[in-house]
Amino acid sequence: ALRSTSRTSFPEQVITPDSDRPQRLAVADLDGDGYDEVIVTDPLFSPFDPNNRRGGIYIWRQEDGVWTKTTITDEFYGAWYVDVVDLDQDGDLDLIATAYYGEIDPPPPPPSERNGRYAWFENLDGVGGSWEKREMGELFWGARWIDASDLDGDGDLDLAGCAELVGGPYEADAFVVWFENADGQGEEWIQHDVSDDFDNAFTIHGVDLDGDQDNDLLVSGYDRFEWFENLNGTGANWTRHVISPVFQGAGYLDVGDLDQDGDIDIFGGGLNTSVLAAWLNDGTGLNWSAFIAGPWARGYNVDLADFDGDGDLDAVASAESSTTTSKVGYAENLGGGTAWSLRYVDNSAPAHPWVRAGDTDRDGKLELVAIFEDSYGQGVQIAAYTVTDFENSGGLESSILDGGDAVSWGAITWDADVPFGSTFGIDVRAS
């Protein structure tokens, strides 16, 4: 993001008041036009019609201020979490997703729609117009999260997932798993179990927490969060480390370098806690220092990004206020990850929120993008909030170096996308 300052009021742009039952979202520029698209999951078209129990994933695109909806798939019953990554490393963005549930107690053998699944959707045309679904794991009841990282050190992206419940005749045996990208193209997968003792797992992130140049797994659950150390860098052996043994409703976390010391830190809140907090890593993953970012009861998810363009990571967050309302907010990192300024962006939003960072209007600064299930009909299901303003003025000053040779002058050229309401100019001096 370009350099900006935090606002004290937060204009809302309603993207749509009607998006069925939105559950999770991702925000990314899928077609390369500079505008971020909003990707939304809908787990269930009709909970009461057994013949129409189909979930879907959709894209909301903007063109000239008008948002339109297109379908990625309407055959993904239980669609839940979604994220964006170039999984096959062909230069365009694909989707990774989970289905939280499937058909209820069918007779054996179980169909592919039984219980939760992990899948990815290949971006076939490179602009998000054509997709192919590839499932790599099924029978994971309550599959909540999926994350892409290289877990075996072979240079391609693997996938890690966590589920809320396991066991039973039609259910998998591990809460935490990873899928090896065997051919490097996402067409052949090998499942590896990491832990069968992590019930109510919420989030999983593949990141290097101990600085040994391989990716470990950070997992949060309802009342704790822990990490699994990748012992030999191949994903074959794991050692479990506790970060917070008692953190009620640990909920959803995000990861990034909050204090700019080169290692990975943690930010998040909890369903049964009253604060947002940062946990700063000493670089080994074994010692953590917690800092309160602000009061935040019944926290849902968080998303880290540099909103004000000052080089450090800020956060947006969501929380459930009641059965009918929620709140979304913005936490500015004042430096070092130890001090934060928390702003309530919307205190009376519809219920069941989820937030992400994105630039939906291509103005060069990030917005807080949110979805709401809005079961009580308040008329907002997807919205973008402006949380920063550009600084009034700024500039770059350049100097000509003496290369020791005769000077030959040509033309000065500059290409720039100028945000709405801004001006851009070049001053040239001779000396």
C-alpha positions, 0 to 999 in steps of 0.5 A: 500500500502507498503511505497513508494515515489512519482515519477516524471515520470509515466510509462503507461501500456495500458490494452486495446486500444479497450473497446467499449464505456467505461463510468465508472470503478471500480477496485477490486480483485474479485477472490482473486488471489491478482490481481485487476480486472478492471470492466467497464460499456458500456452504449450503444453498437450501438447508431444508431442501434435500434435493438442493444441498449444494455448496458453492464458491463465487467471484464478485468482480467490479467494472466501472463501479458495478459488481457482478457475480460469477460462479467458480463451482456450485457443486461443493457441498459444505464449502467453507474456507477459501484462500488464493495461491499459485499452487501449480506455479504457472504464474496465475492464482488458483484457489484452495478450499475446504468443505466443512461437511457433506451428506449426512450418514449415507450407507457404506461405502461413503460417497465423495460428498461425505463429511469434509473435504480438502480441494484446490481449484486450478485457474485454467485460463489464467484470468479466473474465467474457467476452473477445475476442481481437484480434491485431495482429501475427504472424510474430514468432518469439520475441515476448517482451514487449508494452507499452502507451503513447501513442507518437504523441501522439494520446491513445490507447494504442499497443503496442510489442513485441520479439522474439528472432529475425526473418527467414526465409520466415515471419518478420517483419523487425524485432526492435523494432516498435510498433503504432499504435492507428489508431481509438483503440479497438484494432480497427485497427492499423498496424505501424511498424518501429523496429529490425531490429538488436536480436537476442535482445530481452527487454523493452520499455517505452514511457516518457519517458526524456528528459523531453520529454513524449513516450514513448521505447522502452527495450529490453533484450537478452541482453547490453545495454540501450538506448533509442530516442528518439522524436524528434518525438513521433509515433513516426515517427523514432527515435535509438538511445542505449546505456545499458549496452553490455556487461551480460551477460544483461541480461535483464528490466528494470522502470522507475519513479522510484526516486529521486523526482526526477521522471524515469524510472530503471531496475531489473533484473538479468541471466541471467549477472550476479551482482547486482541494480542500479538505474540512475538517470537524470539526466533527459536519458536520456544520463547514468546512475549505477549502484547495486548493490542486492545479490547476485543470480545468474542473475536472471530478472524484477523488478517495481517497487512500493511494498511498505512504503507509504513513498512510494518504489518497492521491487522483487521479483525472481526468479532461477534457482538450478539446473535444479530450483530457483529463488529469489525475493526482495524489495529494499527501497528505503532511500531515493533508489534508491542503497541497498537491503536485499535479502531472500531470500524463498524460496531453494529454490522450484521452477524457472522462476520469474516474480514480480509485486506484488499484493494477493490477500487485500485486506488493504491490503499488497502480496505477492510473487506468483510462478509456477513451472513446477515440472517436477520436481513440488515441488507449488507452481506459483502462490504468494503470499508476505507480505513486510511487516507493518503497523506496530503503530499509526498515526494521522491528526490533523486540525484544523478551520479557521476559515472565518469563519462560524458553526459548524454541526455535523453528523455524522461519517462514515467508511468503511474496509476494516479489515485482518484482525487490526487495529482502527480508531477515531475520537477527537473533541475539542472546543476 
